[in-house]
Amino acid sequence: MEEDVLRPYRRMVPKGDRYYVHVMSRVVNRAFVLGSEEKEYFVSLMRRLAAFSGLEIVTYAILDNHFHALIYVPEPRDLSDEELLARLKHIYTRQEWGEVRQRLERFKGYGPSDTAYDEERRKHLRRMYDLGEFMKALKQQFTRWYNRRAGRCGTLWEARYKSVVVQGAGHPLLTMATYIDLNSVRAGLCEDPKDYRWCGYAEALAGSKPARAGLKRIALEMERSTDWRMVHRTYRMELYGAGEQTGLAGEGVRLRPGFDREKVVKVWEQGGALRREELLRYRVRYFSDGVAIGSKLYMEEFVERFRDCFGEKRKRAGSRLRT
């Protein structure tokens, strides 16, 4: 669906209402530039911005040249100074955060007749609970990060993001979520979405609380149990049901990539459950593949975020561990 078709529909969403939305954006010229480190950073940035803005990522899939995300936009609410400062920790350096805290404390002492305190709060609050502000920050900040690493300049994304509002109640939300998590299978990148670490389902299996909360939200909207074991089993069966390979094999006929009938039946017979040893092996592999602790990417991001805590001569993020 083209962007100019979607734009009028976005205006039909009353400001202040809660809603779900599927967003998608492609790299300019559809170039395959999102490698493992780029995807890792994108997910990290997306999570931080969502925590700041108050939006919830239901699920997502980061592919080699585009991304999908299913996002819950709740009704805006006012925040206390403590809540506001807690949100700001997700996107500001320690020094920047400290400066905001000092300004709030100073302005608060000016008295009710002075507007500086309210203006300081509004400056931050107006960026929250807003899909447009969230997507703008996500795409622009990732572009700046990527351009610095790649030695390039200019836009990284094709036009503005595309979006479709999704009904929360009933099956539409579940259908959209499985569509997104099955992207890696449809693209031939893996045989099971649990093995594609840059999607919400895989992150949830690894134990991520935000990722699990996203899938639990689907169960909540469908008035199902939100116990994680039940959520996972039900969602896995839904994934395999929706992802079954379709089409007829024959000359000139292409099969739609997906799961063969035998695998679908097996998952349903098992009630969507994974053996304990499978889950343990998967969690270990998820974190070791991502090298989240001490990785070059993690340390670069850490040093960049807390640059003021390191000396000016510090150029390298870290050293490789000896084995």
Beta strands, then each sheet from edge to edge (+ up, - down):
strand 1: 19-26
strand 2: 56-62
strand 3: 66-73
strand 4: 162-166
sheet 1: 2+ 3- 1+ 4-
end
